[in-house]
């Protein structure tokens, strides 16, 4: 389970950033007082326009960023007070995660398995499952720097999942990928749900959200606009489809701010 309460994150602005953002403020608020809960065996989707605070929120969940205030509970562990303990329970995938270009997928996956102290038998079993699912066998011994974008994303996913985490955080996992690779990732996300894992993901592809998620939250300008089940979201829509409803909710907030 992931439990977030009154989560906020501020960033100190340098003189250069102030000039770029055309502001005199010393700090920028990326996330403000966000609260939600992600249940085991369910898929939770965090939605929002670019710059809404989604990635910042996910990086706090994954202990990459420390919150300015608020609390994060990861699988019963206080992730703010004990980030290393929480990290053992998490698999975090983001498009900005770098890979070691000189290593092969086999070398990289083994390296991360060793970091997580995965037993040899479990490693081989887990590796086979991931390689079979994502059709990675043909390029497992090629240098990562020479792989395609889709292949690199598969390697990133295998790295994320090799220690069989109970909580998985996917930040736009199918962004920029071909249809087949994206479908492999969707299958993996569904498998995580069936295994009883806690899954949270962000996506700009609303058809994926509709297909996968049980619960969702909409974040905009760092604040939470909506939280609830997908069933309730659909039942109370004022627009003809979920994409239009998402846009309506965000635009409604923009109008309120302008007023």
Buried (B, 14 or more C-beta within 10 A) or exposed (E): BBBBEEBBBBEEBEEEEBEEEEEEEEEBBBBBBBBBBBBBBBBBBBBBBEEBBBBBBBBBBBBBBEBBEBBBBBBEBEBBEEBEBBBBBBBBBBBEBEBEEEBBBBBBBBEBBEEBEBEEEEBEEBBEBBBEBBEBEEBBEEBBEEBEEBBBBBBBBBBBBBBBBBBBBBBBBBBEBEEEBBEBBBEBBBBBBEEEBBBBBBBBEBEBBBEBBBBBBBBBBBBBBBBBEBEEBEEEBEEEEBBEBBBEBBEEBEEEEEE
